[in-house]
Amino acid sequence: MKKALYILVPLALIIIIVVRLRHNKDISENRVYHYNKEQAIEVNAVKAKYGSGEYINSFTGHFEPNRETKVSADVQGKVLQVYVEVGSEVKKGNRLALLDDALLKLQLQSVEVQIEGLEADVNRYSALTAADAIQGVKLEKAQLGLKSARIQRATLLEQIDRTVVAAPFDAIVTAKMVEAGAFAAPGVPLFQLTDISSLRFTVNIPENNLGLFHPKEPVKVIAEAYPHIGLAGKVSLVGSKGNFGNIFPLQVLVRNTEGLQIKPGMFGKIQLKGAYNSQQLTIPASAIIGSNIQPQVYLVEGGKARLQNIYITERRNGLAIVRSGLSEGDIVVTNGLINLFEGAHVIIKD
């Protein structure tokens, strides 16, 4: 009897669990929405048509400094004095720092003494040689020694000049990596100088719009922070190689305002006005699906949706200019694309 209970009780529990799970499955299936592919989908649609009108192409980018460099010392030595701080405005040739030149000046004094003695020897030997009192070789040696000493003096003067670290161009000090008492050496940056009197405005241009820009062509740039200020610029670079999305870099050189209001890192835009003519086929840009590389639209034919590959040249003011893939009068779906699929039954809303 006990053995029978041991078998029947687990079996009964298993049966109860199975029945419960099946019941839950039936409830879940009843609650799940099953889409009827034969049901017509309501959409909005328009006809592709030829049209004309004006448009504005807007391209967003950011400002960068036209010139920026890290300044280091030409000679090594201890830094005696630093003349600038971060944010200081400097002109070309202004002092940034001064290195210890005491040893060089002592060496210069020693060479000056040598030159003085050699000049006296040359004068004395010249007179004695003219009187045939000594051989001319002594005069030649004195003259060569004087030339060598003068070269040493010029070298020391140049080294003393280079103990002054000067600004290579008009700029703002944007970083300072040295303090008085530090040791400077060639190649070790001491300051970062940024020239923002002129700026580079960099934008990324789709290949379809690349033909709108040409090198040295004047353009107007507007900073987002100062929309009332128009900056006159000139195209300095039209990229010759695009990325994987066929996007090309474009750079415009612009002059900053007198108060240097435009800062590197700010955003701006280029706006170009144009027009499209009556020979260009247009559709709403909202009708386009797929990627920029392969745009597609849904056409309505015989009450069904058909996916169509197209090629567009530009997008302008909410419109897309179609080069191929459509004909005038084709009905293109503009809204209700989420549930749409190839061959779906569609109803066009009035």
Order of alpha helices (4+ residues) and beta strands (2+ residues): alpha-beta-beta-beta-beta-beta-alpha-alpha-beta-beta-beta-beta-beta-beta-beta-beta-beta-beta-beta-beta-beta-beta-beta
